[in-house]
Amino acid sequence: MSTPTSLGGSGKEPVGVVGIGQTKHVSARRDVSMAGLVREAAVRALADAELGWADIDAVVIGKAPDFFEGVMMPELYLADALGAVGKPMLRVHTAGSVGGSTALVAANLVAARVHRTVLTLAFEKQSESNAMWGLSLPVPFQQPLLAGAGGFFAPHVRAYMHRTSAPDHIGALVAYKDRRNALKNPYAHLHEEDITLEKVRSSPMLWDPIRYSETCPSSDGACAMVLTDRAGAAHAPRPAAWVHGGAMRSEPTLFAGKDAVSPRAGRDCAADVYHQAGIGEPRREIDAVEMYVPFSWYEPMWLENLGFAKEGEGWKMTESGATELDGDLPVNPSGGVLSTNPIGASGMLRFAEAALQVRGAAGAHQVPGARRALGHAYGGGSQFFAMWLVADEPPTG
């Protein structure tokens, strides 16, 4: 397992999120180029922080594989649009978890006092290519006719169902919840005003047991955040979301003994973040979770992997209504990846939405009284994980 530097620890600069911006996510933003898309999110993040381009010391950008759009190393031509000319600019890539990993790289630059104020941004313009077929790799890398990520993950979902005796309606409950939450989020891609549980359950089967309405859309969009140190946060016009813990973990796609249902890298990453943040009982101490759920069954699976439910109990937690917006552990109040999926930005959206919750700035999908929130992202074949825990007060260590 890889173990990068964690955000926790004495002697590090506290990191605050003082600006958040995102685009309205849609299936195709034909009105803007990639440069226009990323600049839109960045301008909104700067406006939220009431800062200008000159106030940014460095830029950290992330996206999913370049072949998704067919533009190689787009960060080179996006530097101008992001005010990075003459400034340090880093590109991060960890497949679908990249939005989270990118935010963590930026946060570490501030924590290590390399830079005081950093703009971090992640994006995807899926309409300019076809990510599903881009993910359908030929033999010998995977079996033929395994179209898209859903084809890869469906057997893992089936294994979870077999392992836990979960009934087949759990996935529909998750999708129904997240699509209703998305109606409260003006930036969400899917706004299905007429959504019903029966519509989800009767939608076409794509990859058994995953139905059409239990899958994520293909979105164009970008998300940006401004991260700064304690002094910068003190001058911010609005409360900061403070990073109390952050970590990345990875493991090979295939190896003897790999648990595809509950990957060790995910468990280890969550444990590290909780240790940094002083969290002993995640379900009791965390008020909201923005979890990377591209296929609805991954909510109960990740509830167990992240320590919110005992092994075999995640689906029961979902079924009980605990993860609803008014439950004791709201999961994906924004609508999540099931409602918005610009792949490269999806992880950062989870981190940003967690920050919005503890800032009390999530609008109609705000969890009342949220003080601690977890942002979670995974990518590849459940091999890359990135998470952070943010709170409404700075860490005391």
C-alpha positions in Angstrom: 0.0 0.0 0.0 1.2 3.5 -0.7 1.2 5.9 2.2 1.7 9.5 1.3 2.2 12.3 3.8 -0.9 12.8 5.9 -2.4 16.2 6.8 -2.5 15.5 10.5 0.4 16.1 12.9 1.9 18.8 15.1 3.8 21.7 13.6 1.7 21.8 10.4 -0.2 24.9 9.3 -3.9 24.7 9.7 -5.7 24.6 6.3 -9.0 26.4 5.7 -11.3 26.2 2.7 -12.4 29.8 2.2 -13.7 29.7 -1.4 -15.8 27.2 -3.3 -17.1 27.4 -6.9 -18.6 25.0 -9.3 -20.3 25.1 -12.7 -23.9 24.0 -13.4 -23.3 20.4 -14.4 -24.9 19.3 -17.6 -24.5 16.6 -20.3 -22.8 19.0 -22.7 -21.4 22.5 -22.2 -21.1 23.4 -25.9 -21.0 27.1 -25.1 -17.5 26.9 -23.6 -14.1 25.3 -24.2 -12.3 23.5 -21.5 -10.6 26.7 -20.6 -13.9 28.5 -20.3 -15.3 25.7 -18.2 -12.5 25.6 -15.6 -12.3 29.4 -15.5 -16.0 29.6 -14.6 -15.5 27.5 -11.5 -12.3 29.2 -10.5 -13.9 32.7 -10.8 -16.8 31.6 -8.6 -14.3 30.2 -6.0 -12.3 33.4 -6.0 -15.5 35.5 -5.6 -16.6 33.4 -2.7 -13.2 34.1 -1.0 -13.3 37.7 -2.2 -9.8 37.3 -3.7 -8.2 38.1 -7.0 -5.8 36.1 -9.2 -2.9 37.9 -7.8 -3.7 36.5 -4.3 -3.1 32.9 -5.5 0.4 31.5 -5.0 0.0 28.2 -6.8 -2.6 26.2 -8.8 -3.2 22.4 -8.4 -5.3 20.9 -11.2 -6.7 17.4 -11.6 -8.7 15.4 -14.1 -9.3 11.8 -15.2 -7.4 10.2 -18.0 -6.6 12.4 -21.0 -8.1 10.0 -23.5 -11.5 10.8 -22.1 -11.4 13.9 -24.2 -8.4 13.3 -26.4 -6.5 16.4 -25.3 -3.1 15.4 -23.9 -1.8 17.3 -20.9 -4.6 20.0 -21.1 -3.1 21.7 -18.0 -0.4 23.2 -20.2 -2.9 25.2 -22.2 -5.2 25.9 -19.2 -2.6 27.7 -17.2 -3.5 31.0 -18.7 -7.2 30.6 -18.0 -6.4 29.8 -14.3 -4.0 32.7 -13.7 -1.1 30.3 -13.4 1.3 31.9 -15.8 4.5 32.5 -13.9 3.3 30.5 -10.9 3.8 26.9 -9.8 1.1 24.6 -11.3 0.8 20.9 -10.6 -1.3 18.2 -12.3 -2.7 15.3 -10.3 -4.1 12.0 -11.7 -5.5 9.1 -9.7 -8.4 8.0 -12.0 -11.9 8.7 -10.6 -10.5 9.7 -7.2 -8.5 12.5 -8.7 -10.7 15.3 -7.6 -10.1 14.3 -4.0 -6.4 13.6 -4.5 -6.0 17.0 -6.1 -7.5 18.8 -3.1 -5.2 16.9 -0.8 -2.1 17.8 -2.7 -3.2 21.5 -2.5 -3.9 21.2 1.2 -0.5 19.7 1.9 1.2 22.6 0.1 -0.5 24.9 2.6 0.0 22.6 5.6 3.7 22.4 4.8 3.9 26.2 4.4 5.2 25.9 0.9 2.4 28.3 -0.3 0.0 30.4 1.7 -3.0 30.4 -0.6 -3.7 27.8 -3.3 -6.3 27.4 -6.0 -7.3 23.8 -6.6 -9.5 22.7 -9.4 -10.8 19.6 -11.1 -12.9 19.1 -14.2 -14.2 16.9 -17.0 -15.7 17.6 -20.4 -17.1 14.2 -21.1 -19.2 15.4 -24.1 -16.0 15.7 -26.2 -15.4 12.0 -26.0 -17.0 8.8 -24.7 -15.8 7.7 -21.3 -17.8 4.5 -21.2 -16.1 3.1 -24.3 -12.8 4.7 -23.2 -13.1 2.5 -20.1 -13.9 -0.6 -22.2 -10.3 -1.9 -22.5 -9.6 -4.8 -24.8 -8.3 -8.3 -24.0 -6.0 -9.1 -22.2 -6.7 -6.2 -19.8 -10.3 -7.3 -19.1 -12.9 -9.6 -20.4 -14.6 -8.8 -23.7 -18.1 -7.2 -23.7 -17.5 -5.6 -20.3 -18.7 -2.2 -21.4 -17.8 0.7 -19.1 -17.2 0.9 -15.4 -20.7 -0.6 -14.6 -19.6 -3.8 -16.3 -16.5 -3.9 -14.1 -18.3 -3.2 -10.8 -21.5 -5.2 -11.2 -19.9 -8.5 -10.1 -18.6 -6.8 -7.0 -22.1 -5.6 -6.2 -23.4 -9.1 -6.7 -20.7 -10.4 -4.5 -21.7 -7.9 -1.8 -25.4 -9.0 -2.1 -24.3 -12.7 -1.8 -22.0 -12.0 1.2 -24.6 -10.0 3.2 -27.9 -11.4 2.0 -29.0 -7.9 1.0 -32.4 -7.7 -0.7 -32.4 -6.5 -4.3 -34.4 -3.2 -3.6 -31.6 -1.5 -1.7 -30.0 0.0 -4.7 -33.2 1.6 -5.8 -33.6 3.2 -2.3 -30.2 4.8 -2.7 -30.9 6.1 -6.2 -34.4 7.4 -5.2 -32.8 9.3 -2.2 -30.0 10.8 -4.1 -32.1 12.0 -7.0 -34.5 13.6 -4.6 -31.6 15.3 -2.8 -30.4 16.6 -6.2 -33.6 18.5 -6.6 -32.4 20.7 -3.7 -29.0 21.4 -5.4 -29.2 23.9 -8.2 -25.8 22.8 -9.6 -26.7 19.1 -9.9 -26.9 17.6 -13.4 -30.0 15.4 -13.0 -33.2 17.2 -11.8 -35.9 14.5 -12.1 -39.0 16.3 -10.8 -41.2 13.2 -11.4 -38.8 10.7 -9.8 -40.5 7.8 -7.9 -39.2 4.7 -6.3 -41.2 2.6 -8.7 -39.6 4.4 -11.7 -36.2 3.5 -10.4 -37.1 -0.1 -9.8 -38.7 -0.5 -13.2 -35.9 1.1 -15.2 -34.0 -1.1 -17.6 -31.3 -3.5 -16.3 -27.9 -2.5 -17.6 -25.4 -4.7 -15.7 -27.2 -7.1 -13.4 -28.0 -6.1 -10.7 -27.5 -2.4 -11.7 -30.4 -0.7 -13.3 -30.3 2.4 -15.5 -31.7 4.7 -12.8 -29.1 3.3 -10.4 -26.2 4.7 -12.4 -24.4 8.0 -12.7 -24.8 10.4 -15.6 -22.1 11.6 -18.0 -21.5 15.2 -17.1 -19.5 18.3 -18.2 -18.4 20.3 -15.2 -15.7 21.8 -13.0 -15.2 22.4 -9.3 -12.7 24.8 -7.6 -11.6 25.6 -4.1 -9.4 28.2 -2.5 -7.3 26.8 0.4 -5.4 29.1 2.7 -3.5 29.2 6.0 -4.8 30.5 9.4 -3.9 34.1 8.6 -5.7 34.0 5.3 -8.8 32.4 6.8 -8.8 35.2 9.4 -9.3 37.7 6.7 -11.9 35.7 4.7 -15.4 37.2 4.4 -17.1 33.9 5.4 -16.3 31.1 7.8 -13.7 28.6 6.7 -14.1 24.8 6.6 -11.0 23.5 8.4 -9.2 20.4 7.3 -8.8 18.1 10.4 -7.6 15.0 8.5 -6.8 13.9 5.0 -5.2 10.9 3.4 -4.7 8.9 0.2 -4.2 5.2 -0.2 -3.8 2.9 -3.2 -3.6 -0.8 -3.9 -3.1 -2.8 -7.1 -6.2 -3.5 -9.3 -5.6 -7.2 -9.0 -3.7 -9.2 -6.4 -4.1 -12.5 -4.5 -6.5 -11.9 -1.6 -7.9 -8.6 -2.9 -11.3 -7.9 -1.4 -13.1 -6.1 -4.2 -16.2 -5.6 -2.0 -14.4 -3.8 0.8 -10.9 -2.9 -0.3 -8.2 -2.6 2.3 -6.9 0.7 0.9 -10.3 2.2 1.6 -10.4 0.9 5.2 -6.8 2.1 5.8 -7.4 5.5 4.3 -10.5 6.1 6.5 -8.7 4.9 9.6 -5.9 7.3 9.0 -8.2 10.3 8.5 -10.2 9.4 11.6 -7.0 9.1 13.6 -5.8 12.5 12.5 -9.2 14.1 13.3 -9.6 12.3 16.6 -12.7 10.4 15.5 -13.4 7.3 17.6 -17.0 6.6 16.6 -17.5 7.8 13.0 -21.3 7.3 12.9 -21.8 9.3 16.1 -19.2 12.0 15.6 -19.6 12.8 11.8 -22.7 14.8 10.8 -22.7 14.4 7.0 -20.9 12.3 4.4 -20.3 13.1 0.7 -19.5 9.6 -0.6 -18.4 8.6 -4.0 -21.3 6.5 -5.2 -21.4 6.1 -9.0 -23.6 3.0 -8.8 -26.2 3.0 -6.0 -25.2 -0.2 -4.3 -21.9 1.4 -3.4 -23.6 3.4 -0.6 -24.1 0.3 1.7 -20.8 -1.1 0.5 -18.9 2.0 1.5 -20.8 2.5 4.7 -19.1 -0.7 5.9 -15.7 0.1 4.3 -15.6 3.5 6.0 -16.6 2.2 9.4 -20.1 3.6 9.6 -21.7 0.2 9.8 -20.5 -3.3 10.8 -19.7 -5.8 8.1 -22.9 -7.0 6.5 -24.9 -4.2 8.1 -24.5 -1.4 5.5 -27.6 -2.3 3.6 -29.7 -2.3 6.8 -28.5 1.2 7.6 -29.6 2.4 4.1 -32.9 0.6 4.4 -33.6 2.1 7.9 -33.5 5.7 6.4 -30.5 6.7 8.4 -28.7 8.0 5.3 -31.7 10.2 4.2 -31.3 14.0 4.4 -33.2 13.9 7.7 -31.5 10.8 9.0 -28.9 10.5 11.7 -26.1 10.2 9.1 -27.1 12.0 5.8 -25.1 10.6 2.9 -24.8 12.7 -0.3 -27.2 15.5 0.6 -26.0 17.2 -2.7 -27.3 14.3 -4.8 -23.9 12.8 -5.1 -22.2 11.2 -8.1 -25.5 9.4 -8.9 -26.8 12.9 -9.9 -23.7 14.6 -11.2 -20.6 13.0 -12.6 -17.9 15.1 -14.4 -15.5 12.2 -13.6 -12.3 14.3 -13.0 -14.3 16.7 -10.7 -16.6 14.2 -9.0 -14.1 13.6 -6.1 -13.5 17.3 -5.6 -17.3 17.9 -5.5 -17.5 15.4 -2.6 -14.8 17.3 -0.8 -16.3 20.7 -1.6 -19.8 19.7 -0.7 -18.5 18.4 2.7 -16.9 21.8 3.2 -20.1 23.6 2.3 -21.9 21.6 4.9 -19.7 22.7 7.8 -19.6 26.3 6.5 -23.4 26.2 6.7 -23.5 27.2 3.0 -25.1 24.2 1.3 -28.5 26.0 0.8 -31.5 23.8 0.5 -29.6 20.6 1.0 -27.9 21.9 4.2 -27.8 19.4 7.1 -28.9 21.4 10.1 -26.1 21.9 12.6 -23.4 20.0 10.6 -20.1 20.5 12.3 -18.0 17.7 10.9 -18.3 16.2 7.4 -16.4 13.6 5.4 -15.5 13.9 1.8 -14.7 10.5 0.1 -13.5 9.6 -3.4 -12.4 6.4 -5.1 -11.1 5.5 -8.5 -9.8 2.9 -10.9 -10.8 -0.6 -10.1 -11.5 0.4 -6.4 -7.7 0.9 -6.1 -7.3 4.7 -5.4 -8.9 6.3 -2.4 -8.8 9.9 -1.1 -10.7 11.3 1.9 -10.7 14.4 4.1 -12.6 15.3 7.3 -13.5 19.0 7.6 -15.0 20.9 10.5 -16.3 24.3 11.4 -13.4 25.1 13.8 -9.7 24.9 13.3 -7.8 21.9 14.7 -6.4 22.4 18.2 -3.3 20.2 17.8 
